């Protein structure tokens, strides 16, 4: 657990001491709560401590677990071992998080890139000494371990131990596990860095300007059709020029995963993700089948209506996220975005708003667009002894407000779950998107309630539908694309052209006939970071969105006591299975009709839009 948490800790900003916010009014984060700078002496001190603690842990416990746990005092002995392990995990999480966040803010600075790579290598090398712990613990007899867990101090860690034992069928011999672990730095870890650095250094010529990827993608939402087309063509041209690099990265990572899955005995290409998420394959399959069956009722239907709003029968792909002709113009300032979100959160739960406000007052958010900064947005939990940080690329669009509400939902979730400790705070992906999407829904509902103008209300509803389509339909299409690529990769390498053909196939199916797939779109698979950093992660977004639709329906039917139950669910972190956490709300994701209920919410919004003309 420690190694995977620490070494995957984000790939992403230069640590700077506190300083004045830039004239743009957008805040930059203060990473000083972790370390003051990449040269801080505390980093060298903590890396040395990590090395020493890991070696000491190995000397104290390796080869002794089975015998010690079987003794009468075995529960107390093992509880002490787990506490020591957790403390090491927290320290590694702090180091890895700082390095990752530093890199996120500036992926092209050579000193920061070296620092990130060096810290990652040090954490991986140190954590080799901890690999034995999970392996030996999983070899303890079930009855012996159950008896030991009757000791309250060890019983506290029951959720973590039980989760750990679910990995038991896929564990390998100790030296093979060590080899896999050590080579991760030169295998998928190195290719992840290659992708990050490549995507951050690409430039796209739009008119006379050379733009980075984030502002270029942002132009696809520009009000001027010519700007959207120019941006789309610039993206396609640069991606095409770099297709061999992206194809190599994709092929290598797919093969790397296939080797690991084969050695571990996973039967399906996504089974390792499902195991990590603690979700059953049949539940995900049911979600995917429900969404794909709903494509005609959701995306096909909506895009046909959107094309009509533009006076067309169909639209080129670069107009898919175009601002609606009747949408309000102008940018939304940072202060207005902050106020809107905090009021929406506060109406639901003052505690939720209070936690979210700390992200603003304590400078836990990095909002401006900067050259070399990682694209997109995330909320990184760091480690329970610190606090989360949010990365944004805020440009004043209504969608940026929703993204901020989304990431703050993650942040609130991470703050609430931190009390579970480093081992049990992390939330499986089945629930990781719940708080974020719920935060978006709260913000949307507040905006909708205060909007009286019919056309503005129509624009808000349409924007929400587009976000839901991007979250549900688009992500399931991404999942279908990944499945096809990884399946075909087992028979040999795929050319960039072949990957593009698969991409066009799944995109055509999901977007429908109202979206024209123009030349160049076959390259757009290249910039999606989830394919690289978190294979098969994408279905979690659809899982979360449909789940939140059902949760919100429960809230609207019976809001009394809902907020308390909801915050209790978030506070549980990774201590309970998603099915157990949903019970207080009367929801069961294993019910075959469950996903249809969530999708019907999107259908209802589309139907409402159709009545508005």
N, C-alpha and C positions, 0 to 999 in steps of 0.2 A: 504494500500500500504506500509506504513512504516513498519508495523510489518512483513509482508512477506519478504520484502527486507532485513531487518536487521537480522531476525532470520535464514534466509537461507544462510546467507553470508558465504562462504565456510568453509569447515571443515578441515582446513589444515594449522606453522613453527616457529621455535623459533626466537623470535625477538632478533636481536643482533645489537649493535652499529657497525659503520663502522670498518672494519678490512681488512687486506690484503687478496686478493683472494688466494685460496688454490693452492698448487704447481701444481695441475692438470691443472690449467689455466682456470678452469670453474668458473664462477662468482656465488656468493651467494648473495641473495637480501639483501638490507638494508631497514628494515621496520621502520627505524627511522623517515621517513616522516609521519608515523601514530603515533607511540609511540616508545620510546627508548627501552623499555623492558616490560615484563609482570608485573614487579613490579613498573613501572613508576608511580609517584604520580598523574600525569595528568589523568591516567585512573580512579582512585578513584574520582578525581574531576569531570571528565566528566560523570561518572555514576551517581554521585549525581546531577549534573546539568540535566541529562536526566530525572531522577526521578522527580525533581522539575518542569521542563518544561512541562512534560506530565500532571502532576496534575494541573498546572496552566492553561494549554490549556483546560483541561476538565472543570475547574471552569469557564473559560471565555466564552465557546461556547456551552457546552452541554445543550440541550433542548431549544436553542434559534435560531437555524439555519432557520427553516421554516419561523418564524415570521420576523426575521431580514432581510432575503433575499427579502422578499416581499415589504420592505420599499423602497422609492425612492433611498436611498443611499445604498441599499442592495448589489450592485455590488462591491462597494469600501470596504464595511464591510467584505464581503466574501473573497475578494482578500487578505486582511490583514490576515484573518484566514488561508488561504491556504499557504501564505508565511511563517507564523509561523509553520505550519505543516511541510512544506518542510525543514525548518531549523532543526527541531527535527529529521526528517528523515535522513538528512545529518549527524548529530551527531551520531545517532544510527548506521548508515551505517559505519562510521569510527570505532566505537567500535567493532561492529560485524565483520567487515572485518579483523581488526587486530587480533582478537581472532581466527578467522577462518584460517587466513594465518599462524599464529603461530602454530596452530594445524597441518596444512598441512605439515610443515617442520619437525615435530616430533610428530607423533600420539601416540607414546608409552611412552613419558615422563609423569609421573604422575602429576607433577606440571603444565605442560602445558595443559594436559587434564582437570584437575580441573579448571584451569583458563578459558579455553574455555567453559566448562559447566556452570561455575558461571556467566560469562558475558552473555551467551545466556539466562540464567534464568532471569538475571536482565533486559535485554532488553525486554523479553517477559512480565515480570511483569509490567514494566513501560508503555509499549505500550498498555496494557489493557485499560488505560485511554484515548486512542485515538480511540478505536473501534467505538465509537458512531459517529465519524465525517462522515465517508463514509456512514454509515447506515442512518443518518439523512439527509445527502446531497441527497441521492438517493430517499428520500421521498418527496423532494421538487417538486412541479408541473413543468412539462416540460416548459410550457409557462412562468412561473415566473422565472425559472432559465435562460431561453433563453434571457429574458429581462435584467436580471442582467449581463449576459455575454457581453452585448453591452458596458459595462464599459471596456475600454482597459486593465486596470490592471487585471481584472478577465478574459477577453477574451484571454489573454496570456496563461492561463491554460486550454483553451477549449479542447485541445486533451486529457489531463489527465481527465478532468471532463467527457467527452464523453465516454472515456474508462471505467471509473468508473461506469457509468450508464449501461454499457453492463452487469455488474455483478448483476444488480438490481433484475432480476427474480430469482436469486439463493441465495439471502440474507435470513437470518433467523432472528428470534426475537433476540433482543439485548442480553439477558442473555444467550441464546444458543450460539451466536457468541462468547461471552466472555468465555464460558465454552470450546468451541472448541479451542479457542486461548490459553487459559491457559494450557489446557491439552496437547497441541502439544509438550511440553517439555518432558512429560512422555509417549507420544504416539509415533508418527513417528519420532520425533526428537531424542528420546532415542534409537530407533532401528537403525536409521542412524548412530549414534555414535557407537553402538555395531558392526555394519558391518565394519566401518572404523577401529576400534581397532582390530577386529578379523582378517581382511585381512592383516593388517600391521604386526601382530605378527606371522602369519603363516610362517613356514619354510619348504623348499622343498629340499629333499636330492637328489642331482645330483652327482653321483659318491661318492667322499669322502667329498663333500662340502655341507653345510647347507645354502641355499640361501633364500633371501626374494623373494617376488613375482615378482618384477620388473626385476631383473637380470635373474630370471628363465624364464619369458615370453620372454625376449630378446634372450635367447638361441634357441627359436623356429625360429630365423632368423640366426642361426649360420651356418657357411659354412660346418661343419662336420655333416653328417647324424646321426652319433651315438649320438652326443650332442643334436640334435633336438629331437631324440627319447627318450633319457634319461630325458630331461626336460619335455616332454609331459607326460611321465609315472610318473614322480615325482609330477607334478601338479595334475594328476588324483588321485594318491594315497593319497595326503594330503587333497584334496577336499573331497574325499570319506570318510576320517576319520572325517571330519567336516560337513558332509552333513546334519545332524539333526539340527545343529545350523543355517545353511544357509536356510534350508527349513522352520524353525520356523520364521526367520526374514522375508522371502518372504511371507509366509502365513499371518503373522501378519500385514504387511504393506498393502497387498492386501485387507485384511478385513477392516483395518482402512480406506482405501480409499473408499471401498464400502459403509461403514457407512456414511461417509461424503457425497459421491455422492447421496446416497439415501435421506438423509435429505435435501439436497439442490435441488433435483429434476432433476439431470442430467440424461438423458435417455441412453446415450451410455457411456461405460466405459472410453472412451478417450475424452469425450466432455469437461471436465473441462480443459484438456490440450489445446484443440483447442480454447476454450474461452480465456485462458491465452495467447495463441499465436496470438489471433485475426485472426484466419484463419477458413474458413468454412470447415465443416466436409467433404462435397463433393469434395473439392479440395484435401484434404489429401487422401480420398478414391481413387480418380483418380490417384494420384501419386503412391499409393501402388499397384493398379491394373496394371498400366503401367510397373512398375518395376518387379512385379512378372511374368507378361507375357513375359518380356524380359530376364528372367533368362537363358533360353537356348541360346539366342543370345549373352549373356554377360559372366556370370561366367562359365556356362557349357562349352562354346566354348573356353574360355581362359584357364581353367584348363586342358582341353584335350590337348591343345597346349603345356602348361607348362610340362605336364607329358611326352609328346613326346621329349621335350628338354632334359629331364633326361633319355631318352631311355626307357620309361615305357608306359604302357597303362593307368595306374592309379597310384595315389600316396596316401600314408597314410596322415591323416589329419595334422600331425605335419610337413609335407613338404609344406603345402599350401603357407606359406610365406618364403619358403627357398630361399636363394640367388641363382640367376640364374648361371648356370655353366660357362657362358661367361661374367658374371658381373665382373667389376674391383674389385680387393682386396684392403685391406687397409682401415684405418679409416679416416674420414674427421675431421680435427681439428676444434676447436671452431672458430678460427680466419677466416678460410676459409668459414665456414658456415655463419658467420656474414657478410663477404665481399660479398658473393654470393647473399644473401638475400637483402642487402642494395642496391647493384647495380641493381638488378631486380626491386626493388621498385622504385629506382631513375629514371630508364629509363621510367617508367610509369608516375611517379609524384615526383618531388623533395620534395614536401611538405610531401608526404607519407613516403619517405625515412628519412626525417628529424625527423619526429615523431618517427619512428621505431628506429632510432639511439639513442634516449634518453633512451630507455630501456637498452641499453648496457652501455652508458656513465654514467647514473645516478643510475645504479645498481637496476633496476626494475625486474631483472631476477634471479631466483634460478635454476641453471642448474645441479649440481652434483647429482649422485645417493648416497643416504645415508641410513643407517639402520633406519627404522621407518618413513622415509619420505613417503608421499602419493604417490602412483603409478600414472603413466600417465602424463598428462599435462593439464594445463588450463591457461587462462588469466582472472584474477578476476578484475572487474572494480573498486572495493572499493567504493568510493564516489566522486562526482564531485569536491569537495574541495581538493581532493588529486589526485591520479593517479592510473592507473592499475598496477598490478604485474603479471608476468608470472612465472609459475612453470613448470620445465622440468625435465626429467630424461635422460640427454644427454649422449649417449654412442658411438657417432661417426658414426652411420649408415646413409646411404643416406636417410632412412625414418625419421631419427631424424632431418635432415636438413629441410625436408618438414614439420615435426611437428612444428619446430621452426618458419618457415615461416607462418604456419597456426595460431599459437598462437599470433604472432606479428600482423597478420591481425586483429585478435580480438582486440589486444591492440590499434592499430591505430583507429579502429572503436570507441572504448570506449573513447579515448582521444578526438576525433572529436565530439562525441555526448555529452560530459560532459557539454558543454555550455548550453544545454537544462535544466540543473538543476536536482536535485535529483529525482524529480517526473517524468520527461519526458525524461531523458537520457536513461534509460533501453530500450533495443530493443527487440521486440517480437522474439520468436525463428524462425519465418518464415524468418527473415532477419539476425538473430544473426550469422549464419554460412556463410553469403555471403562474408564478407570481408576476413574471414579466408581462405576460399576455393579459393577466387580470389588471395590472396597472394601466396598460393601454386601454382596456375596456372602461375602466373608471374615468380616465381622462376623456375618452371619446364621448361617453354618456354625459359628462359635465358640459363639454363643448356643444353637444347637440341640444341639451336642455336650455342653454342660454342663447341659442341661435333662432331667431324668429323669422328672418328673411327666408322666403321659400327657396330661392335659388342657392343661397348659401347653405341652407339645410340639405338640399339635394347634393351639393358638392361635398359636404361632410359625410353624408351617407355613402356616396360613391367612393370617397377616399378610404373609408373604413372597409368597404367591400374589396377594394383593390388590395389593401393591406392583408385582408383575410385570404384572398386568392394567392397572394405572394407567400403567405405563411403556410397555407394548407396545400393548395393545388401545386404551386411551384416547388415546394419542398418534397412532395411525394413524387413529382416528376424527377427531381434531383435523385431521389432514392432509387427510382427505376433505372435512371441513367447509370448510377454507381453499380447497381446489381448487374446490369448488362456488361459494363466494362470489366468488372472483376471476374465475371463468369467467362467472358471471352478470352481474358488475359491468361487463363489457365491453359489455353491451347497455343499460346505464343504471343509475341509482342503485337500491339496494335499500332498502326500508323496514325499520324495526326488526322489524316483524311478519314480513316475508319472511326476514330473516336468522334469526329465531327458528324459522321453519318448517324451514329447512335444518338448523339445529342439532338440532331434535327428530328429524328424519329419520335423521341419521347416528348420533345417540345411541341411538335405538330399535334400530337395526340392531346396534350394538356391545354394548349392555347386555343385550338379550334380554328374553323375556317375564316373567322373574321380578322385573324392576325396573319398578315402576309410575311412569310419567311423569305426575306431577301438575301442575296449573296453576301457573305461575310458573317452571317449569324452562326454559321457552323463552327466558328472559332470561340464562341462565347463561354464555352465550358472551362476555358483556361484560367479564368481569374477567380473561380469560386474557392475560397480558402478551406471550407469544410471538407472538400474532397481530399485535401492534402493532410490537414492537421487532425481531422476526426472522421475517418471513414464511417459512413452510414449514420452520422450524427443527425442528419437533416430531418429524419422522420420525427424527431423529438419536437420540432416546431409545430408540426401538424397535430401530434399527440397533445401538446400543450394547448393549442388553440381550440380544438374540439372539446377538450376537457374543460377549459375555462368557459366556453359557451354553455355547457351543461351546468357548471358551478354557478355561473351568473344567473341562470334561470332559477336555480334554487334560491339564490339571494333575493331575486325580485319577488319570488312567491312568499318567502318567509325570512325577512331580514333580521328579525329579533334573534340576537345571540350568534348570528352568522359570522360577524367580524371576529368574535372571540374564538370560534371554532376554526376559522380560516387562519388566524395568526398562530394558533396552536399547531395547525398542520405545517406551517412554514417553520416553526420553531423545532419541529421534530428532526429536521435535517435528514440524515440518512439512517435514522434509527428504526424506521418502520417501512414495510412494503407499501407500495402505492395503493393497493387494494384496501389495506387496513386504514390508511389515511383518508380514503374516500368514503368509508362506511358512515361516518357521522353526517354526511351530506346525502345519504341514500343513493349513492352512485356506484355502479359496477361496470368497469371497463371490459369485463369478460362477456357481458351481455351482448349478443350479436347486433342488437338494435342500438347500442350505446352510441356508436360513431355517427349513425344516421341522425340521431337527435342533435348532435353538435353541428352537423352539416346543414340541418334544416334552419338553423339560425341565420346562416349566410344566405340561404335560399329566400328566407323571409325578407331580408334587407333588399335583395335584388328585386323581389316582387314589389316592394314598396317603391323602389326607384322607378319601376315600370309604370306605376300609376301616376308618377309625377311628370311623365312625358319625356 
